[in-house]
C-alpha cells in the first residue's frame, strides 16, 4: 500500500472516530467532512449532511451568523466562539467552535470547524441565572426568609492573625470600595464576604456569589452580563448577575480562574460603571460592590498570568488575608467545641469534650482543607460515637485515621505535661519549635524567621519572650 494512501486512511479514521466534532465545507458551501462526533452533537445523520448545502441543513443560520461561512468570507480564523443554532429538526444546539480557513496555493478552498458540545451546560447556566434572579426577587419581597446570612459574630477564633483579618473586614463593611480576600480552600472566604455585606451599608440589598471556576469559560460572560433577545439564535432577554446584584454586593469566588479576556471586560465594567448584555446595544448602569477572592497568593497569580495586573490593582483596594488553620492552631479547641455543639443539635448527641490526645494530633496536623476539613472530621466522628459516650476519642475518627498515623511515634508532645492549661501548653510547643529552628539555622535570626514563615521582628519578640 502506498504511503500517501495509508496516510489518507489514517487521517480519515482519526477524523471519523475523534470525540471532537469536525465539520468541513468546501468553497461551494457543501459539506465534505462530517464525523460521528459532530453528528452526535447536532443530532443528525452523516449521510444527510454530506454533500448538502450548509444552510439547507441549518436554516436558522445565515452568512453572518454561521462561523463556517464567515471564515470562508473573511479568510480569518474564529477561535473558541460560542454558537447557538437550530438544526433542520428544530433542535437548539449550543457548541464552542474553533473555525479555520483551509488554503491551497493561497486560495481558500474550505473551512474546518472543530466543535465541543455545551448544550447541556448552556441549559444549566441559563437555569442558574434564572434561579438567581428568582432568588433575588423572592428575597426582596420576603425579606430573605430562610436564607443563611453570615456575620462577623459567626467567625470563631481569638488568634491574632484572625483578629486582624476580622478588624479589616469590619472597617470595610461601611465603605463601597472593592475588597480582595486571599485564603486557602476551606478557610472561610465566603464567610468573610457575607459578613462584610450583611454587616455594612448594603445589608438590605442583594448578595450574590459566583464561583468563577465552576462555569465553563465560554458561558461566564452570559452569566455575568446577561443576554438580549436576538443576541444569538434562541436567546431570550435575561439579566446577568451584575444586574441582579445592582445596589448590593457581587462576590467573585476564585477570580484567578476567570479567563483573562473576561477579566478585561470585568475591569472595564468596574471603571465605567455600566454593562452591556450579549447581543444588546444599550448600556445599563450598575451599582455593584465587588468582593473578589483568590485561593492562591495574589502576587503569585499576577506573576503566573492568572490575574491581570490592572484588575488586581482595581480589586485590591481593601486586602484581607485569612490565615490557614495550621497558622492558628490555638483556635482549634474553640472551633472544635463550636462544631461539637452544632452536631449535638443536628445528630441528637450529647458530646461534651474532645480528648487531649486527639487535640494534640490536631495541633500538629497540616489541615490542607482548613476549617471546612475540621468540620467534616468532627461531623464524621460524631456519627460514630455512641449515644451514651460524651468524649470524642481517637477510635471515633474512623474515616480520618490518617490524622493520627503520622504522630503515633514519640514526638515533642510526649515530653509535655498535658494537664497544664492550653495557653501554657501552646507556649511550650512554640518555644520548642522556635528553639529547634534557631539551632538549625546557627542562631541566625533572619534565616530562622524565614524558615518559620514569620517576620524578623516577630521572631525577636518571641526570642525575648521565651528568653532563648
C-alpha positions as CSV (number, residue, x, y, z in Angstrom):
1,X,0.0,0.0,0.0
2,X,1.4,3.4,-1.0
3,X,2.4,5.7,1.9
4,X,0.1,8.6,0.8
5,X,-2.9,6.2,0.5
6,X,-2.1,4.9,4.0
7,X,-1.9,8.4,5.3
8,X,-5.3,9.3,3.9
9,X,-6.8,6.2,5.5
10,X,-5.3,7.0,8.9
11,X,-6.4,10.7,8.6
12,X,-10.0,9.6,7.7
13,X,-10.0,7.3,10.7
14,X,-8.8,9.9,13.1
15,X,-11.4,12.4,11.8
16,X,-14.2,9.9,11.9
17,X,-13.6,8.5,15.4
18,X,-12.4,11.6,17.2
19,X,-14.6,12.6,20.1
20,X,-14.3,16.2,19.0
21,X,-16.9,17.3,16.4
22,X,-15.4,18.1,13.0
23,X,-17.3,19.7,10.1
24,X,-15.7,20.8,6.8
25,X,-17.3,22.7,3.9
26,X,-15.9,23.4,0.5
27,X,-16.0,26.7,-1.4
28,X,-19.5,25.9,-2.7
29,X,-20.8,25.7,0.9
30,X,-21.3,21.9,0.7
31,X,-20.2,19.6,3.5
32,X,-17.3,17.3,2.6
33,X,-16.3,16.0,6.1
34,X,-18.8,15.4,8.9
35,X,-17.6,13.0,11.6
36,X,-19.7,10.9,14.0
37,X,-18.9,13.2,17.0
38,X,-20.3,16.2,15.1
39,X,-23.4,14.1,14.1
40,X,-24.0,13.2,17.7
41,X,-23.6,16.8,18.8
42,X,-26.1,18.1,16.3
43,X,-28.5,15.1,16.4
44,X,-28.1,14.4,12.6
45,X,-27.1,11.5,10.4
46,X,-23.8,12.0,8.4
47,X,-25.4,10.8,5.2
48,X,-28.0,13.5,5.5
49,X,-25.3,16.2,5.7
50,X,-22.5,15.2,3.4
51,X,-22.6,17.0,0.0
52,X,-25.5,19.2,1.2
53,X,-25.6,23.0,1.2
54,X,-24.9,24.1,4.8
55,X,-27.9,26.5,5.0
56,X,-30.3,23.8,3.9
57,X,-29.3,21.7,6.9
58,X,-29.2,24.6,9.4
59,X,-31.9,27.0,8.2
60,X,-31.5,29.3,11.3
61,X,-28.1,30.3,10.2
62,X,-27.1,32.8,7.5
63,X,-23.8,34.1,6.0
64,X,-23.4,36.5,9.0
65,X,-24.2,34.1,11.9
66,X,-22.5,30.9,10.5
67,X,-18.9,30.7,11.7
68,X,-18.0,28.4,8.7
69,X,-19.4,30.8,6.1
70,X,-17.9,33.8,8.0
71,X,-14.5,32.2,7.8
72,X,-14.9,31.5,4.1
73,X,-15.8,35.1,3.5
74,X,-13.2,36.8,5.8
75,X,-10.4,34.2,5.5
76,X,-9.7,34.8,9.2
77,X,-10.0,32.1,11.9
78,X,-12.5,32.3,14.7
79,X,-11.3,30.7,17.9
80,X,-13.5,29.5,20.8
81,X,-16.7,31.1,19.8
82,X,-20.0,30.0,21.5
83,X,-22.7,29.4,18.9
84,X,-26.3,28.6,19.5
85,X,-28.4,27.5,16.5
86,X,-31.2,25.2,15.3
87,X,-30.7,22.2,13.1
88,X,-33.2,21.2,10.5
89,X,-35.2,19.2,13.1
90,X,-35.7,22.4,15.1
91,X,-33.4,21.3,17.9
92,X,-31.4,24.0,19.7
93,X,-27.7,23.3,19.8
94,X,-25.0,25.2,21.7
95,X,-21.4,24.5,20.9
96,X,-18.0,26.1,21.4
97,X,-16.3,26.3,18.0
98,X,-12.9,27.0,16.5
99,X,-13.2,27.6,12.8
100,X,-10.2,28.0,10.5
101,X,-9.8,28.6,6.7
102,X,-8.1,26.0,4.6
103,X,-5.9,27.3,1.8
104,X,-4.4,25.8,-1.3
105,X,-1.8,27.9,-3.2
106,X,-3.0,31.0,-1.3
107,X,-6.6,30.4,-2.4
108,X,-9.3,29.5,0.2
109,X,-10.8,26.1,-0.7
110,X,-12.5,25.0,2.5
111,X,-13.4,25.9,6.1
112,X,-12.9,23.5,9.0
113,X,-14.8,23.7,12.2
114,X,-13.9,21.9,15.5
115,X,-16.8,21.8,18.0
116,X,-17.4,20.9,21.6
117,X,-21.0,20.3,22.7
118,X,-22.0,22.5,25.6
119,X,-25.8,22.4,25.1
120,X,-26.4,20.8,28.4
121,X,-24.0,23.2,30.2
122,X,-25.7,26.2,28.4
123,X,-29.1,25.0,29.8
124,X,-27.7,24.6,33.2
125,X,-26.1,28.1,33.2
126,X,-29.4,29.6,31.9
127,X,-31.3,27.8,34.7
128,X,-28.7,29.1,37.2
129,X,-29.2,32.7,36.1
130,X,-33.0,32.3,36.3
131,X,-32.8,30.7,39.7
132,X,-30.5,33.5,41.0
133,X,-32.9,36.1,39.5
134,X,-35.9,34.3,41.2
135,X,-33.9,34.2,44.5
136,X,-33.1,37.9,44.4
137,X,-36.8,38.7,43.6
138,X,-38.0,36.4,46.4
139,X,-35.6,37.9,48.9
140,X,-36.7,41.4,48.0
141,X,-40.4,40.5,48.6
142,X,-40.0,38.2,51.6
143,X,-37.0,39.8,53.3
144,X,-34.5,36.9,52.9
145,X,-36.6,34.4,54.8
146,X,-34.8,31.1,55.2
147,X,-31.5,32.4,53.7
148,X,-28.4,31.8,55.9
149,X,-26.7,35.1,56.3
150,X,-23.2,35.1,58.0
151,X,-22.0,37.9,60.2
152,X,-18.7,38.6,61.9
153,X,-20.1,37.0,65.1
154,X,-20.1,33.7,63.2
155,X,-16.3,33.9,62.7
156,X,-14.9,31.7,65.5
157,X,-11.4,32.2,67.0
158,X,-9.2,34.5,69.0
159,X,-5.9,34.1,67.1
160,X,-4.1,37.4,66.5
161,X,-3.9,36.9,62.7
162,X,-7.6,36.2,62.5
163,X,-8.4,39.2,64.7
164,X,-6.5,41.4,62.3
165,X,-8.5,40.0,59.3
166,X,-11.8,40.5,61.1
167,X,-10.9,44.0,62.1
168,X,-10.1,44.9,58.5
169,X,-13.3,43.3,57.3
170,X,-15.4,45.3,59.8
171,X,-13.8,48.5,58.7
172,X,-14.5,47.6,55.1
173,X,-18.2,46.9,55.8
174,X,-19.2,50.6,55.7
175,X,-17.3,51.6,52.5
176,X,-18.1,51.0,48.8
177,X,-14.5,50.0,47.9
178,X,-13.6,46.7,46.3
179,X,-12.3,44.0,48.5
180,X,-9.8,41.2,47.7
181,X,-9.8,38.3,50.0
182,X,-6.9,35.7,49.9
183,X,-7.5,32.4,51.7
184,X,-6.8,28.8,51.1
185,X,-9.7,26.4,50.2
186,X,-11.9,25.9,53.2
187,X,-10.6,28.9,55.2
188,X,-13.8,30.9,55.2
189,X,-13.6,33.3,52.3
190,X,-17.4,33.5,51.7
191,X,-18.0,33.7,55.4
192,X,-15.9,36.9,55.4
193,X,-17.6,38.2,52.2
194,X,-21.1,37.8,53.6
195,X,-20.0,39.3,56.9
196,X,-18.8,42.4,55.1
197,X,-22.0,42.7,53.1
198,X,-24.5,41.9,55.9
199,X,-22.6,44.0,58.4
200,X,-22.5,47.1,56.3
201,X,-24.4,49.7,54.5
202,X,-25.6,47.4,51.7
203,X,-27.0,44.8,54.0
204,X,-30.6,45.2,52.7
205,X,-29.5,44.8,49.1
206,X,-28.7,41.6,47.2
207,X,-25.7,39.5,47.9
208,X,-24.8,37.2,45.0
209,X,-21.8,34.8,45.0
210,X,-20.4,33.3,41.7
211,X,-17.6,30.7,41.6
212,X,-15.6,31.6,38.6
213,X,-14.0,28.1,38.4
214,X,-17.4,26.3,38.4
215,X,-18.7,27.5,35.0
216,X,-17.0,26.9,31.6
217,X,-15.2,30.0,30.3
218,X,-17.4,30.4,27.3
219,X,-20.6,30.7,29.4
220,X,-19.3,33.0,32.1
221,X,-19.8,36.2,30.0
222,X,-23.6,35.4,29.6
223,X,-23.9,34.7,33.3
224,X,-22.1,38.0,34.2
225,X,-23.7,40.4,31.7
226,X,-26.9,38.6,30.7
227,X,-28.4,38.2,27.2
228,X,-30.6,40.2,24.9
229,X,-33.3,38.7,22.7
230,X,-31.8,38.0,19.3
231,X,-28.3,38.1,20.6
232,X,-28.0,34.6,19.2
233,X,-30.5,32.1,18.0
234,X,-32.8,31.1,20.8
235,X,-31.6,33.9,23.1
236,X,-34.1,35.5,25.4
237,X,-34.0,38.7,27.4
238,X,-32.2,37.6,30.6
239,X,-30.4,39.8,33.2
240,X,-26.9,38.7,34.3
241,X,-25.7,38.6,37.9
242,X,-24.3,42.2,37.6
243,X,-27.9,43.5,37.1
244,X,-29.3,41.1,39.7
245,X,-26.8,42.3,42.3
246,X,-27.2,46.0,41.5
247,X,-27.2,48.1,44.7
248,X,-25.7,45.2,46.6
249,X,-22.6,43.0,46.5
250,X,-21.2,40.6,44.0
251,X,-18.7,38.0,45.3
252,X,-16.5,36.7,42.6
253,X,-15.0,33.5,44.1
254,X,-11.7,32.3,42.7
255,X,-11.4,35.3,40.3
256,X,-8.0,34.0,39.4
257,X,-9.8,31.2,37.5
258,X,-11.6,33.7,35.2
259,X,-10.3,33.8,31.6
260,X,-8.0,36.8,31.0
261,X,-10.2,38.1,28.2
262,X,-13.2,38.2,30.6
263,X,-11.0,39.9,33.2
264,X,-10.5,42.8,30.8
265,X,-14.3,43.2,30.4
266,X,-14.8,43.0,34.1
267,X,-12.2,45.7,34.6
268,X,-14.0,47.9,32.1
269,X,-17.3,47.4,33.9
270,X,-15.6,48.4,37.2
271,X,-14.1,51.5,35.7
272,X,-17.1,52.7,33.7
273,X,-20.0,51.6,35.9
274,X,-22.2,50.0,33.2
275,X,-22.6,46.7,31.4
276,X,-24.0,45.7,28.0
277,X,-25.8,42.4,27.6
278,X,-24.7,39.9,25.0
279,X,-26.4,40.9,21.7
280,X,-27.5,44.2,23.2
281,X,-26.7,47.8,22.2
282,X,-27.9,49.6,25.4
283,X,-25.5,50.5,28.2
284,X,-27.1,49.5,31.5
285,X,-25.7,51.4,34.6
286,X,-25.0,49.2,37.6
287,X,-24.1,49.9,41.2
288,X,-22.3,46.8,42.5
289,X,-19.7,46.4,45.1
290,X,-17.2,43.7,44.2
291,X,-15.7,41.3,46.7
292,X,-13.2,39.1,44.9
293,X,-11.5,36.0,46.4
294,X,-8.4,34.1,45.4
295,X,-7.1,30.8,46.7
296,X,-3.5,31.5,45.8
297,X,-1.3,34.3,46.8
298,X,-2.4,37.2,44.5
299,X,1.1,38.4,43.8
300,X,1.9,34.9,42.5
301,X,-1.3,34.9,40.5
302,X,-0.2,38.0,38.7
303,X,3.3,36.6,38.1
304,X,1.8,33.4,36.6
305,X,-0.5,35.4,34.4
306,X,-3.7,34.1,36.1
307,X,-4.7,37.6,37.2
308,X,-4.3,40.7,35.2
309,X,-2.2,43.2,37.0
310,X,-4.5,46.1,36.3
311,X,-7.5,44.2,37.5
312,X,-5.5,43.2,40.6
313,X,-4.8,46.8,41.4
314,X,-8.5,47.7,40.9
315,X,-9.7,44.9,43.2
316,X,-7.0,45.2,45.8
317,X,-8.3,48.4,47.4
318,X,-9.0,46.6,50.7
319,X,-6.9,43.4,51.2
320,X,-7.8,40.7,53.7
321,X,-5.6,37.6,54.2
322,X,-7.3,34.8,56.1
323,X,-4.8,32.7,57.9
324,X,-4.9,28.9,57.3
325,X,-5.9,26.7,60.2
326,X,-2.3,25.5,60.6
327,X,-1.2,29.0,61.4
328,X,-3.9,29.4,64.1
329,X,-3.8,26.1,65.9
330,X,-4.6,28.0,69.2
331,X,-8.2,28.4,67.8
332,X,-8.6,24.6,67.3
333,X,-10.2,23.9,70.7
334,X,-12.8,26.6,70.4
335,X,-13.6,25.7,66.8
336,X,-14.0,22.0,67.8
337,X,-16.4,23.0,70.6
338,X,-18.4,25.1,68.2
339,X,-18.8,22.1,65.8
340,X,-19.5,19.7,68.6
341,X,-22.4,21.9,69.8
342,X,-23.6,22.2,66.2
343,X,-23.7,18.4,65.6
344,X,-25.0,17.7,69.1
345,X,-28.1,19.5,67.9
346,X,-28.2,18.1,64.4
347,X,-27.4,14.5,65.3
348,X,-29.1,14.4,68.7
349,X,-25.9,13.6,70.5
350,X,-24.6,14.5,73.9
351,X,-20.8,15.0,73.4
352,X,-19.1,17.2,76.0
353,X,-15.4,17.4,75.1
354,X,-12.7,16.1,72.8
355,X,-9.8,14.1,74.3
356,X,-6.4,15.5,74.8
357,X,-4.6,13.0,72.6
358,X,-7.0,13.9,69.7
359,X,-6.3,17.6,70.3
360,X,-2.6,17.0,70.3
361,X,-2.8,15.3,66.9
362,X,-5.0,18.2,65.7
363,X,-2.3,20.7,66.7
364,X,0.4,19.0,64.5
365,X,-1.8,18.1,61.5
366,X,-1.4,20.3,58.5
367,X,-5.2,20.8,57.8
368,X,-5.0,21.2,53.9
369,X,-8.7,21.6,53.9
370,X,-8.6,24.1,56.8
371,X,-11.8,24.8,58.9
372,X,-14.0,23.1,56.4
373,X,-11.9,19.9,56.8
374,X,-12.0,20.2,60.6
375,X,-15.8,20.5,60.5
376,X,-16.1,17.4,58.3
377,X,-13.7,15.5,60.7
378,X,-15.8,16.4,63.7
379,X,-19.1,15.6,62.0
380,X,-17.8,12.2,60.9
381,X,-16.6,11.3,64.5
382,X,-20.0,12.5,65.9
383,X,-21.7,9.9,63.7
384,X,-19.5,7.1,65.1
385,X,-19.8,7.9,68.8
386,X,-22.5,6.0,70.7
387,X,-25.3,7.9,72.4
388,X,-24.0,7.1,76.0
389,X,-20.5,8.4,75.3
390,X,-19.6,12.0,76.0
391,X,-15.9,12.3,74.9
392,X,-14.6,12.2,71.3
393,X,-11.6,9.8,71.2
394,X,-9.3,8.5,68.5
395,X,-11.4,5.4,67.9
396,X,-14.3,7.6,66.8
397,X,-12.3,9.2,64.0
398,X,-12.6,6.0,61.8
399,X,-12.9,7.8,58.5
400,X,-10.0,10.2,59.3
401,X,-7.5,8.0,61.0
402,X,-4.7,9.4,58.7
403,X,-4.7,12.4,61.0
404,X,-3.2,10.3,63.8
405,X,-0.9,7.9,61.9
406,X,1.9,10.3,61.4
407,X,2.0,11.2,65.1
408,X,1.7,7.9,66.8
409,X,5.5,7.8,67.2
410,X,7.2,9.6,70.1
411,X,7.4,13.4,69.5
412,X,7.7,16.6,71.3
413,X,4.2,16.3,72.8
414,X,5.2,13.2,74.7
415,X,7.5,15.1,76.9
416,X,4.9,17.7,77.9
417,X,2.5,17.8,80.8
418,X,-0.9,17.8,79.1
419,X,-2.7,18.6,82.3
420,X,-1.4,22.2,82.2
421,X,-3.7,25.0,80.8
422,X,-3.9,25.1,77.0
423,X,-2.3,28.6,76.6
424,X,0.8,27.4,78.6
425,X,0.9,24.2,76.6
426,X,0.9,26.2,73.3
427,X,3.6,28.4,74.6
428,X,5.7,25.3,75.4
429,X,5.2,23.9,71.9
430,X,6.0,27.3,70.3
431,X,9.1,27.7,72.4
432,X,10.4,24.2,71.4
433,X,9.7,24.8,67.7
434,X,11.5,28.1,67.7
435,X,14.4,26.8,69.7
436,X,14.9,23.9,67.3
437,X,14.7,26.1,64.2
438,X,17.0,28.6,65.8
439,X,19.6,25.9,66.4
440,X,19.3,24.5,62.9
441,X,19.9,28.0,61.4
442,X,23.0,28.5,63.5
443,X,21.2,31.1,65.6
444,X,20.8,33.5,62.6
445,X,17.6,35.5,63.3
446,X,16.8,36.4,59.7
447,X,17.2,32.8,58.4
448,X,15.2,31.4,61.3
449,X,12.4,33.9,60.7
450,X,12.3,32.9,57.0
451,X,12.3,29.2,57.9
452,X,9.4,29.7,60.3
453,X,7.5,31.9,57.9
454,X,7.2,34.9,60.3
455,X,8.6,38.4,60.4
456,X,12.0,39.1,61.8
457,X,10.6,41.5,64.4
458,X,8.0,38.9,65.4
459,X,10.8,36.3,66.0
460,X,12.9,38.8,68.0
461,X,9.8,39.4,70.2
462,X,9.3,35.7,70.8
463,X,13.1,35.1,71.5
464,X,12.8,37.8,74.2
465,X,9.5,36.3,75.5
466,X,11.0,32.8,75.9
467,X,14.5,34.1,76.9
468,X,16.2,31.9,74.2
